[in-house]
Amino acid sequence: MEALDLRADQLASAVGARPLLLLALLLAGTVGVLLGLVAVARLSERHARVLWARAARAYSAAAEHPVTQRLSIRFPAVARVLRELSAAEYLVIHLALGLVLTLAALVFVALAEAVSGGASIVQVDLALARALHASSSSAGVTALRAFTYLGSGWALTVLAIVVAAVLLKRRQRVLAVGWLIALAGSGLLNRALKALFARPRPLFDEPLAVAMGWSFPSGHSMGTFVTFGMLSYLAILFLRTLRARVAFVAFALGWTVAMGFSRIYLGVHYLSDVLAGFAAGGVWLAVCVSGIEVARRRPSRIDGRPPAG
C-alpha cells in the first residue's frame, strides 16, 4: 500500500509540473463521463424496450389503483402533476436524472470519506498542489486570477439576474424561478458543506492567490457547474438545432473544467475540493432540473402558458 501511495505522489508531482497536462486530463475525464452517460442511455434505449413497456404499464396500473385514487382526493395538486406526466415522460426525465444524481452523490461521498479519513488522495492533493505552485508562471497566474473572478459569487449573481430578467421577459416564469432557486441553493448548500467538513485551504509561504473560508468542496467549481449546467438545460430547451445545442454544452463543459483548474493552479483549492464541487453540483443540478420539469408539466402553469408537450 505504501508503494502505491508513493507512486501516486510521484504521478501527481509529475502532472503538477505540467499544468496543461492536468487541464487536458480534467477535460478528458469530463468528456469520458459524458460519453459514458450517453452510452448507457443509448444501451438502455436499445435493449430495454420490454422492461420499459412493463414499467409504463405498471405506472398506469398504479395510477388507477384504489389507494392512489384515495391519495389523489387527499392531495389533488400531486395528482394533477402525475396525470399530466405520461408514463414515458416520467420515466425518461426522472430515471435519467436519478442516474446522474446517484452517480454524483456516490462520487461526493467517496471523496468526502477519503478526505476525512486521511486516505491516499490527501497525499496526492498535497503533492499536486506543491508541484503546480513550483511550476506556475507569472503570465499563467495573471490570466487565471482574472478568469477565476468570473466564477465568484458576485459574477454569478450578476449572471443570475440577467438570465432571470431575460426569462421573465419571455414569460418563462417557471424557468426563471427554477433558475434562481438553482443558483441560490447552490451557494447555500456549498456553505453548509464547507462548514460541515471544515477543511483548511492549501498553505504556501508565497501564495499565488488568497481566498477566505474553508476549502472542501470548492465553491467556484460547484457554483460554475450548477450555473453552466442550468444554462445548458436552457440551451437544450430553446436552441433549435442539435449542432447549436452540442456546441453550447461543449462550451459549458470546457468553461466549468477550466474554472476548476484555475482554483487548483492558483493554490486556493486541492484537486479533491474541485472534484467534490463538481459532484455536489451534479447532485443539486439533477434535483433542480427534475423539479423544474415537473413544474413545467403542471396542468395549470404559473405563467399561464399551456403545459409542455
Secondary structure, 3 states (H helix, E strand, C coil): CHHHHHHHHHHHHHHHCCHHHHHHHHHHHHHHHHHHHHHHHHHHHHHCHHHHHHHHHHHHHHHHCHHHHHHHHHCHHHHHHHHHCCHHHHHHHHHHHHHHHHHHHHHHHHHHHHHHCCCHHHHHHHHHHHHHHHHCCHHHHHHHHHHHHHHCHHHHHHHHHHHHHHHHHCCCHHHHHHHHHHHHHHHHHHHHHHHHHCCCCCCCCCCCCCCCCCCCCCHHHHHHHHHHHHHHHHHHHHCCCHHHHHHHHHHHHHHHHHHHHHHHHCCCCCHHHHHHHHHHHHHHHHHHHHHHHHHHCCCCCCCCCCCCC
